[in-house]
Amino acid sequence: MFTDIVILAGGIGERLWPLSTKTHPKQFIVMGGGLSFFQMALERSLLFQHTQRIHVVTRSEFEGLVLEQCLALRERLPGADAERLDSSLTILLEPCPRHTAAAVQLALAWAAHGEGPGERTVLVLTSDHIISTGAQFASSCQKAARSAAGGYFVCFGIPPSFPATGFGYIEAGDPAPDEEGVYEIRSFKEKPDEATAQAFLQRGGYWWNSGMFAFREDLYRREIARSAPGIPSVFAALEKTSPKITRNRGVNVLRDWEGLGDVYARTEPVSIDSAVAEKTDRARCVIAEFAWDDIGSWDAFAACAPPSQDHAVFVESSGCSVYSDIPVALCGVSGIIVAIKDGKALIVRKGRSGLVREAVRESRLRGDES
């Protein structure tokens, strides 16, 4: 179905501070089931039996975190899946963050090294979302793979459940001929204000943009060369040098590729959405059958993750959620979230967690947050 899977794992942490920080961002938070967001994405990539390569693209400073979580997941997998992970996985280290278009370009450059560009069918996955992995996810991906094989750049649209202002939207067009659950794309919409989001929800035909994509490599190379030519032009320098793979505790890690630092320094930091998805006339959208949540706030996190009540005492308090690595006592309060990790504390009223990002940015300006 997919020859290559690219897992984007280079994000920074703001909205779930202090569990998520710039040195330990959201994708590495371990959830109630004992797996992190990233590990769940990596496990998801093993659903596809014929995948030849799994590329985890992350920042160089996260190498240790990614490696430890890959090894921990491998210990939990059945033997056949563990062997597939060993044979297909490479961790690609970015010298600096340059958004998602550069991350995908790096993965394709590595995949093509020694083989040249081909007709690989690629699935791009996020590493910081909650997705119901199973038959529904596989079904949606099968639809995306068929459409991608037909020469389309495929987005995954999430049916909206509330008027979200934190997501971009996809306006669906007509159903794609002979492709059930696949639509042409009329337009992409930036993150709307609340009134516009409410109008989208009432009007129908608008889907949240999940940030996941499927495409055939030759189409992607053609489209990015047309709409964002600076990116492939800069990356072309890597064709003249050889990447050096290191085996770190049995895992392939690409940390040394002559010229990569200069390539990244010269690459424009743009998303794959603005570089390709919003520019191509070959875009289509698969309407997701699976449950999806980006857990983009403490309110969302508290709704799906069991709190650490072992460290909490409640006295005349109700409707509170505590996530703490030290004991906490709540007295005479209601409807708050308390998060404490590594000496940093957050207290926020439920329904107001959108303020956390502002607090983190102010803390960084003061030099208090790491």
C-alpha positions as CSV (number, residue, x, y, z in Angstrom):
1,M,0.0,0.0,0.0
2,F,2.7,2.5,1.1
3,T,6.3,2.0,0.3
4,D,7.4,4.8,2.7
5,I,6.0,6.3,5.8
6,V,7.2,9.6,7.2
7,I,6.6,10.4,10.8
8,L,6.9,14.1,11.7
9,A,8.3,14.3,15.2
10,G,10.0,17.7,15.5
11,G,7.4,19.9,17.2
12,I,7.9,22.2,20.1
13,G,5.9,22.2,23.4
14,E,3.7,25.0,24.5
15,R,0.0,24.1,24.9
16,L,0.5,21.3,27.4
17,W,3.2,22.9,29.5
18,P,4.7,21.9,31.9
19,L,4.3,18.2,30.8
20,S,5.3,19.4,27.3
21,T,8.3,21.7,27.0
22,K,10.7,22.7,24.2
23,T,13.1,20.0,25.5
24,H,10.4,17.4,26.0
25,P,7.6,18.3,23.7
26,K,4.1,16.9,23.5
27,Q,4.8,13.9,21.2
28,F,6.9,12.3,23.9
29,I,4.3,12.5,26.7
30,V,3.3,9.1,27.8
31,M,-0.5,8.6,28.0
32,G,-2.6,6.3,30.2
33,G,-1.9,3.2,28.1
34,G,1.8,3.5,28.7
35,L,2.7,4.7,25.2
36,S,3.5,8.2,24.1
37,F,1.9,10.0,21.3
38,F,5.0,9.3,19.2
39,Q,5.1,5.6,20.1
40,M,1.4,5.3,19.1
41,A,2.2,6.9,15.7
42,L,5.2,4.5,15.2
43,E,3.0,1.5,16.1
44,R,0.4,2.8,13.6
45,S,2.9,2.8,10.9
46,L,3.4,-1.0,11.3
47,L,-0.2,-1.6,10.2
48,F,1.0,-1.6,6.6
49,Q,2.7,-4.9,5.8
50,H,4.5,-3.8,2.6
51,T,6.1,-0.7,3.9
52,Q,9.8,-0.7,3.1
53,R,11.0,2.3,5.0
54,I,9.8,4.2,8.1
55,H,11.4,7.6,8.4
56,V,11.1,9.4,11.7
57,V,12.1,13.0,11.1
58,T,13.0,14.9,14.3
59,R,15.4,17.5,15.7
60,S,18.9,16.5,16.5
61,E,18.4,17.4,20.2
62,F,15.6,14.8,20.4
63,E,17.8,11.9,19.3
64,G,18.0,10.4,22.8
65,L,14.3,10.7,23.4
66,V,13.3,9.2,20.1
67,L,15.8,6.3,20.4
68,E,14.6,5.4,23.9
69,Q,11.0,5.4,22.9
70,C,11.7,3.4,19.8
71,L,13.5,0.8,21.9
72,A,10.8,0.7,24.6
73,L,8.1,0.2,21.9
74,R,10.1,-2.6,20.3
75,E,10.1,-4.5,23.6
76,R,6.3,-4.4,23.7
77,L,5.8,-5.5,20.1
78,P,5.2,-9.1,18.9
79,G,8.2,-10.7,17.3
80,A,7.3,-10.1,13.7
81,D,6.4,-6.4,14.2
82,A,9.6,-5.9,16.2
83,E,11.6,-7.4,13.3
84,R,9.8,-5.2,10.8
85,L,10.5,-2.1,12.9
86,D,14.2,-3.0,13.0
87,S,14.5,-3.6,9.3
88,S,12.5,-0.5,8.1
89,L,13.2,2.3,10.7
90,T,15.6,5.2,10.2
91,I,15.7,8.2,12.5
92,L,16.6,11.3,10.4
93,L,18.0,14.2,12.5
94,E,17.3,17.8,11.3
95,P,20.1,20.3,12.2
96,C,17.4,22.9,12.9
97,P,13.6,23.3,12.6
98,R,12.4,24.3,9.1
99,H,8.8,23.2,9.3
100,T,7.2,20.2,7.6
101,A,8.1,20.8,3.9
102,A,11.8,20.5,4.7
103,A,11.2,17.4,6.9
104,V,9.4,15.6,4.1
105,Q,12.0,16.7,1.6
106,L,14.7,15.2,3.8
107,A,12.9,11.9,4.0
108,L,12.5,11.8,0.2
109,A,16.2,12.7,-0.3
110,W,17.2,9.9,2.0
111,A,14.8,7.4,0.4
112,A,16.1,8.3,-3.1
113,H,19.8,8.1,-2.2
114,G,21.4,5.4,-4.2
115,E,18.2,4.5,-6.0
116,G,17.1,7.8,-7.5
117,P,13.6,9.3,-7.5
118,G,10.9,6.7,-8.1
119,E,7.2,6.1,-7.8
120,R,7.2,5.5,-4.1
121,T,3.8,5.9,-2.4
122,V,4.3,7.9,0.7
123,L,2.2,8.4,3.8
124,V,3.0,11.3,6.1
125,L,1.8,10.9,9.7
126,T,1.8,13.3,12.6
127,S,3.3,12.2,15.9
128,D,1.3,14.3,18.4
129,H,-2.3,13.3,17.8
130,I,-4.6,10.6,19.2
131,I,-6.0,8.4,16.5
132,S,-8.2,5.3,16.9
133,T,-5.9,2.7,15.2
134,G,-7.7,-0.2,13.7
135,A,-10.0,-1.2,10.8
136,Q,-11.3,2.4,10.3
137,F,-7.9,3.9,10.1
138,A,-6.7,1.2,7.8
139,S,-9.8,1.7,5.6
140,S,-9.2,5.5,5.3
141,C,-5.5,4.9,4.5
142,Q,-6.5,2.3,1.8
143,K,-8.7,5.0,0.1
144,A,-5.9,7.5,0.4
145,A,-3.4,5.0,-1.1
146,R,-5.6,4.2,-4.1
147,S,-6.2,7.9,-4.8
148,A,-2.4,8.7,-4.4
149,A,-1.5,5.9,-6.8
150,G,-3.9,7.5,-9.3
151,G,-1.7,10.7,-9.2
152,Y,-3.4,12.8,-6.5
153,F,-2.1,14.6,-3.5
154,V,-4.4,13.3,-0.7
155,C,-5.3,15.1,2.5
156,F,-7.2,13.6,5.4
157,G,-10.2,15.6,6.5
158,I,-11.7,15.2,9.9
159,P,-15.4,15.7,10.3
160,P,-15.7,18.6,12.8
161,S,-17.5,18.1,16.1
162,F,-17.4,21.7,17.3
163,P,-16.5,25.1,15.8
164,A,-12.7,24.9,16.3
165,T,-10.6,28.0,15.8
166,G,-7.3,26.2,16.2
167,F,-7.4,24.1,13.0
168,G,-7.2,24.9,9.3
169,Y,-10.2,23.7,7.3
170,I,-10.7,22.0,4.0
171,E,-13.7,22.9,1.9
172,A,-14.8,19.8,0.1
173,G,-15.9,19.9,-3.5
174,D,-17.6,17.2,-5.6
175,P,-17.2,13.5,-4.8
176,A,-14.2,12.0,-6.6
177,P,-15.4,9.7,-9.5
178,D,-15.3,6.1,-8.5
179,E,-13.8,6.8,-5.1
180,E,-16.1,6.4,-2.2
181,G,-15.3,8.7,0.7
182,V,-12.9,10.8,-1.4
183,Y,-13.7,14.3,-2.5
184,E,-12.2,17.0,-4.7
185,I,-11.0,20.0,-2.7
186,R,-12.5,23.4,-3.4
187,S,-10.3,25.4,-1.1
188,F,-8.2,25.5,2.0
189,K,-9.2,27.9,4.8
190,E,-6.9,29.4,7.4
191,K,-7.7,29.0,11.1
192,P,-11.0,30.9,11.4
193,D,-12.4,33.2,14.1
194,E,-15.3,31.7,16.2
195,A,-18.1,33.1,14.0
196,T,-16.5,31.8,10.8
197,A,-15.9,28.4,12.4
198,Q,-19.5,28.3,13.5
199,A,-20.7,29.1,10.0
200,F,-18.5,26.3,8.6
201,L,-20.1,23.8,11.0
202,Q,-23.6,24.9,10.1
203,R,-23.0,25.0,6.4
204,G,-21.4,21.6,6.2
205,G,-18.8,20.4,3.7
206,Y,-15.9,21.7,5.8
207,W,-13.4,19.4,7.4
208,W,-10.5,19.9,9.8
209,N,-7.2,19.5,8.1
210,S,-5.4,16.7,10.0
211,G,-1.9,17.4,8.8
212,M,-1.6,13.9,7.3
213,F,-1.0,13.3,3.6
214,A,-0.6,10.6,1.0
215,F,1.0,11.0,-2.4
216,R,3.2,9.4,-5.0
217,E,6.7,10.7,-4.9
218,D,6.9,11.7,-8.6
219,L,3.8,13.8,-8.2
220,Y,5.1,15.5,-5.0
221,R,8.5,16.3,-6.6
222,R,6.8,17.8,-9.6
223,E,4.4,19.9,-7.6
224,I,6.9,21.3,-5.1
225,A,9.3,22.2,-7.9
226,R,6.4,24.2,-9.4
227,S,5.0,25.9,-6.3
228,A,8.0,26.1,-4.0
229,P,11.1,25.6,-6.2
230,G,13.5,27.0,-3.7
231,I,13.2,23.9,-1.5
232,P,14.1,21.2,-4.0
233,S,16.7,23.5,-5.5
234,V,18.5,23.8,-2.2
235,F,18.2,20.1,-1.3
236,A,19.7,19.2,-4.7
237,A,23.1,19.8,-3.1
238,L,22.7,16.6,-1.1
239,E,22.7,14.5,-4.3
240,K,26.5,15.1,-4.6
241,T,27.3,13.9,-1.1
242,S,26.7,10.6,0.8
243,P,24.7,10.3,4.1
244,K,26.4,8.4,6.9
245,I,24.2,6.1,8.9
246,T,25.1,5.3,12.5
247,R,23.8,2.2,14.3
248,N,22.7,3.3,17.7
249,R,21.7,0.4,19.9
250,G,20.4,-1.4,16.8
251,V,18.6,1.5,15.3
252,N,19.6,3.3,12.1
253,V,20.3,7.1,12.8
254,L,21.1,9.6,10.1
255,R,23.0,12.4,11.9
256,D,25.8,13.1,9.5
257,W,25.2,14.1,5.9
258,E,27.8,16.5,4.4
259,G,26.1,19.7,3.5
260,L,22.9,19.1,5.4
261,G,23.5,22.0,7.8
262,D,24.0,24.4,5.0
263,V,20.9,23.1,3.1
264,Y,18.8,23.6,6.2
265,A,20.2,27.1,6.8
266,R,19.2,28.1,3.2
267,T,15.7,26.4,3.2
268,E,12.6,28.5,3.6
269,P,10.6,27.3,6.7
270,V,7.2,26.5,5.2
271,S,4.6,23.8,5.8
272,I,3.8,21.1,3.4
273,D,0.3,22.5,3.3
274,S,1.3,25.9,2.0
275,A,4.1,24.5,-0.2
276,V,2.1,21.8,-2.0
277,A,-1.4,21.0,-0.7
278,E,-2.8,24.5,-1.2
279,K,-1.1,25.1,-4.5
280,T,-1.6,21.9,-6.5
281,D,-4.6,21.2,-8.7
282,R,-4.3,17.5,-7.9
283,A,-5.5,17.7,-4.3
284,R,-8.1,15.4,-3.0
285,C,-9.5,14.7,0.5
286,V,-10.3,11.4,2.2
287,I,-13.0,11.9,4.9
288,A,-11.6,10.2,8.0
289,E,-13.6,7.3,9.3
290,F,-11.4,7.1,12.4
291,A,-11.6,9.0,15.6
292,W,-9.1,11.8,15.8
293,D,-8.0,14.4,18.4
294,D,-5.0,16.6,18.3
295,I,-5.1,17.0,22.2
296,G,-4.3,20.7,21.6
297,S,-5.1,22.0,25.1
298,W,-5.2,21.0,28.7
299,D,-9.0,20.8,28.5
300,A,-8.7,18.2,25.7
301,F,-5.9,16.3,27.5
302,A,-8.0,16.1,30.8
303,A,-11.0,14.8,28.8
304,C,-9.0,11.8,27.5
305,A,-6.1,11.1,29.9
306,P,-6.7,9.7,33.4
307,P,-5.3,12.1,36.0
308,S,-2.6,11.0,38.5
309,Q,-4.9,10.8,41.4
310,D,-2.3,8.8,43.4
311,H,-0.5,12.1,44.0
312,A,-3.7,14.1,44.8
313,V,-5.9,14.7,47.9
314,F,-9.3,16.4,47.4
315,V,-11.0,18.1,50.3
316,E,-14.4,19.6,49.5
317,S,-13.2,19.9,45.9
318,S,-14.8,18.5,42.7
319,G,-14.4,18.4,38.9
320,C,-10.6,18.8,39.2
321,S,-7.8,17.0,37.3
322,V,-4.3,16.6,38.7
323,Y,-1.2,15.6,36.8
324,S,1.7,15.8,39.1
325,D,5.0,14.2,40.0
326,I,4.7,15.4,43.6
327,P,1.8,15.2,46.1
328,V,-0.9,17.9,45.7
329,A,-3.8,18.7,48.0
330,L,-6.8,20.6,46.7
331,C,-9.1,22.2,49.2
332,G,-12.4,24.0,48.5
333,V,-11.9,24.4,44.8
334,S,-13.7,23.1,41.7
335,G,-13.2,22.8,37.9
336,I,-9.4,23.3,37.8
337,I,-6.5,21.5,36.2
338,V,-3.2,21.2,38.1
339,A,-0.1,20.1,36.3
340,I,3.3,19.9,38.0
341,K,6.5,18.4,36.5
342,D,10.2,19.0,37.3
343,G,9.5,21.9,39.6
344,K,7.2,23.7,37.2
345,A,3.5,24.2,38.1
346,L,0.4,25.2,36.1
347,I,-3.0,25.9,37.6
348,V,-5.8,26.7,35.1
349,R,-9.5,26.8,35.3
350,K,-11.2,24.3,33.0
351,G,-12.4,26.0,29.8
352,R,-9.6,28.5,29.9
353,S,-6.7,26.4,28.9
354,G,-6.2,28.5,25.7
355,L,-4.4,30.9,27.9
356,V,-1.5,28.5,28.6
357,R,0.4,29.3,25.4
358,E,0.4,33.0,26.3
359,A,1.7,32.1,29.8
360,V,4.5,29.9,28.4
361,R,5.6,32.7,26.0
362,E,5.7,35.2,28.8
363,S,7.7,32.8,30.9
364,R,10.2,32.3,28.1
365,L,10.6,36.1,27.7
366,R,11.5,36.1,31.4
367,G,13.8,33.2,31.0
368,D,11.8,31.0,33.4
369,E,10.7,28.2,31.0
370,S,12.9,25.6,29.4
